[in-house]
Every structure is written in structure tokens, then in C-alpha cells.
Amino acid sequence: MDSAPALTAVTRARTMRRALWFCARPMYEIPVNQFTDVAHLYDNLMAVVPYRQWVDYVERLWEWFGAQPRVVLDLACGTGNVALELHRRGYEVEGVDNSAPMLRMARRKARGRFRLYQQDARALDLPRTYDACVSLFDSLNYLIQPEDLASAFQGVHRHLVPGGVFIFDVNTIRALELGMFNQTGHGRDPSLHYVWKSQWHPETRLCAIDMEFHLQTATGTRTFYERHVQRGYTLDEIRGALESTGCEVLGVFEAFTFHAPTARTDRYYFVARRE
């Protein structure tokens, strides 16, 4: 017998009606509900993500550019996995995220060892400054207006000490255009099954991802949905927004390398410094 959650006829019909509802409406009319219901399952879903290797790469970038941060801000920290790894390595870390459900999970794991704040990345107002800021896993693609991205960069600039370093990644236009979010699979175990389908809108460079989850429980299968939206930005747009804040762009790399990005790059890593 297949161990994945079996979909009943009712669930299949509900899924089909929802798919038709999405297809029949322009993207701007469809509500966005991201990082809400999925929060308590996020770590199950992302169990394969090598967070330690991500932080290894961040540390190599710091070393490459001669940065020796002690106090680090994790912007859009989610359930706190990167912040926890930074804390484990001896950094004084704090995290900020706009999703209350994700932060609830982060606080359970942090157990009071570091501070976590609920704030919008576009309006950061934290009580201190930092030697470095990181924002990983394409979090900044969720800022879908250029002025939103600029506001987030301005907030980071305000919260970095002079000479402080900002490292972040973004999905490229190519990745979103080619349907990187078209995925079917399961989480840490087959009790959580998901189907994701994306729609790319070249005129706005917005990618809408309809996420369907099926969680097998003792009382049956629970089905829920989220809709996420990301924007694809050009290198020049990101560089211009950073430089407009007074940050110097130190480097742009293909993810997890020290190579310059190419036309086939799926994820950029930026390294910037407050002047």
C-alpha cells in the first residue's frame, strides 16, 4: 500500500475546484496567505535543506571580504534555523520576521537564548545595530514592489554599524520563469505530501505559487493551501537599490561559489557593506 496520504474523492473534487478558481481569475484578485498554516510543518517540509552548509558559505564570504562580525541579524529568520546555527557557532544573533506563526516555532527552538522580533522588513525599527545582516532562502523575493525592496535595504543600512556587511540571496528571473517551484514531494516522512504549481507573469515579473498540502493524521487527511508570490529582479535593479542606500556592493556570486553569475544562474548571492 502506498504510504503517501490517499486523497479521497471529496478532496480531489475540492482540489479541482480550487485549481479552476485560480485559473479563472487574474493574479491580483487572488488572496495571498503565505507562511501561515504551513508554519508548524515548515521544518518537516525543509528537512533536506543543509542549513549548516549555508552558514559555512556565509562564513567563507565574511572571511573573503575580511569581515569579522560578532553581532549578527537574521532578517526574515522564519523558524530560526539559520539563527540557531549562527548561535551554535558563537555569534551573538538576533532574528526578525513578519510571520507570527513562523516566529512561534522559532521561539520554541530558541528557548530564550536570543531575541526574536516580529517586524516587517520594509519598516525595520530594532533597538540596536549589528556587525552583519544575513537574509537567506530567497526571502527578499517576497518583496514584490521595487520600493519595498529599497525600503528593506534602507532598514538594513540603518541597523548596520559603519563597515557592517549584508549578505543575502535571491532567486533569479530565470529560475522563476522556468518554474523552479513546480514541485511534488513529501517532507521528512511521507505523512506530509505537497503539490506546488507556479504561474510566471512576464509583464510584472511576478511568480505566483499555489501550494497544496496533505497531512496524514490519526483522524484522517488534513488538506490546506497557501499562495505565495515572489518577484524577479535584475542584477542592476538590486545593485541600484543597494547603492542608493549608501551600501557598497562588494560582490555578486552564483550561489555557494565564488564565481560570477551567468545567464544560467538560478540564485544570486550579494555581499554589500555599509560605507
Secondary structure, DSSP 8 states (H G I E B T S, - for coil): ---S----HHHHHHHHHHHHHHHTS-GGGS----SSGGGGGHHHHTTT--HHHHHHHHHHHHHHTT---SEEEEET-TTSHHHHHHHHTT-EEEEEES-HHHHHHHHHHHTTSS-EEE--GGG---SS-EEEEEE-SSGGGG--SHHHHHHHHHHHHHHEEEEEEEEEEEE-HHHHHTTTT-EEEESSSTTEEEEEEEEEETTTTEEEEEEEEEEEETTEEEEEEEEEEEE---HHHHHHHHHHTTEEEEEEEETTSSS---TT-SEEEEEEEE-
